[in-house]
Amino acid sequence: MNMRAIIKRSVPLTCAYYLFDDWRARRRLAAGQLETNSGARHAKLDIDASLAYVARVYGDYLAYGGLQHFSGSVAEIGPGDNFAVALRCLGAGADHVHAIDRWVSRRDAEAQRRIYGALSEQLNLAHLFDGAPGEDTIRSLTYHAGQPAETFFCTCGLHFDAILSRAVMEHLYDPLTALDDMANCLAPGGIMIHRIDLRDHGMFADHHPLTLLTLSDSMHRRMTRGAGRPNRVLINDYRDWLERSGLTGELTVSRLAGVSEELDSAPWTALDKSAKYRALACVRAIRPRLSAKFKAMTDEDLAVAGLVLVARKNIA
Ligand SMILES: C[S@@+](CC[C@H](N)C(=O)[O-])C[C@H]1O[C@@H](n2cnc3c(N)ncnc32)[C@H](O)[C@@H]1O
């Protein structure tokens, strides 16, 4: 058995590894090294798979928001290695997209050019580029690389008609304060749409899926804050936030603990009964080992492993 497998089999050794890795990540950030493999989504996809992924993400945003298209100014948080979703927003009527990312995902320039070229041809988007389709030639896009959402929204002085993210909020080191700042940055009538994956992102892949919730707060913080690993802000926190936010919105469930298939996002009551039964059994199997904060939560809340948060600012 190799060293990695030995470490992964043991929870304490896995924690020790992540403590070390987070310390390394903080040093890299302090030195201004922003490269990351997180968000390098398109690296392993061929062109058809890339275009299908972009179509799915963009289509999901429209469906979650009940929208036909985006307009005005849009913020996309954590776009990862590609701005194709931003391009789709621009192509359908948005005036400007701000892409905000704490890091810069690794990417292959040539593969990226192929994606933009194919998208431009497929959807007649040549007018959105200053020259040949490529990352650097997209008009009306501002890339705020190296800016965490936590600092961007409280300092940008901008207002947005839409704020979007997918698979990002769980990486924020302070997502609830960032949500407050996003709410302040929403224009009247503006909408925010966040698809949030609450799983442990493989940290304890050889163990119970909720093992991350057995750690103390201070241990968890030291293992995750610098590297952007999952923050353990769960559905109850987002629900409380939504209630006090002054926005109008809803939370739906897109994943359940211990259930591998993605769900069509829906309120808890509308989810498949057998999937909920499996998720609740998964929660009960680990409940005695959870840290106090998570023991205090209901089985139903702990069973939610992915959610979609949609919130609108009322027009005064
Ligand atoms: C898992 S990737 C998701 C990429 C893309 N949204 C997708 O669905 O393919 C997470 C992205 O969030 C970014 N990220 C992590 N923490 C962040 C933060 N605090 N503020 C802004 N972006 C962050 C990462 O750099 C990365 O681009």
The ligand as a Gaussian input file, in Angstrom:
#p B3LYP/6-31G(d) Opt

LIG

0 1
 C      -14.830000      23.840000      -7.750000
 S      -14.389000      25.277000      -8.578000
 C      -15.873000      25.647000      -9.478000
 C      -15.592000      26.237000     -10.845000
 C      -16.832000      26.522000     -11.697000
 N      -17.754000      27.423000     -11.027000
 C      -17.522000      25.234000     -12.108000
 O      -18.674000      24.996000     -11.694000
 O      -16.922000      24.475000     -12.850000
 C      -14.343000      26.501000      -7.303000
 C      -13.935000      27.875000      -7.783000
 O      -14.132000      28.815000      -6.720000
 C      -12.975000      29.615000      -6.566000
 N      -12.945000      30.097000      -5.178000
 C      -12.656000      29.407000      -4.059000
 N      -12.739000      30.192000      -2.970000
 C      -13.119000      31.410000      -3.400000
 C      -13.373000      32.657000      -2.737000
 N      -13.252000      32.779000      -1.421000
 N      -13.743000      33.706000      -3.500000
 C      -13.866000      33.582000      -4.857000
 N      -13.626000      32.436000      -5.526000
 C      -13.263000      31.359000      -4.812000
 C      -11.844000      28.660000      -6.959000
 O      -10.650000      29.331000      -7.261000
 C      -12.464000      27.976000      -8.158000
 O      -12.362000      28.762000      -9.312000

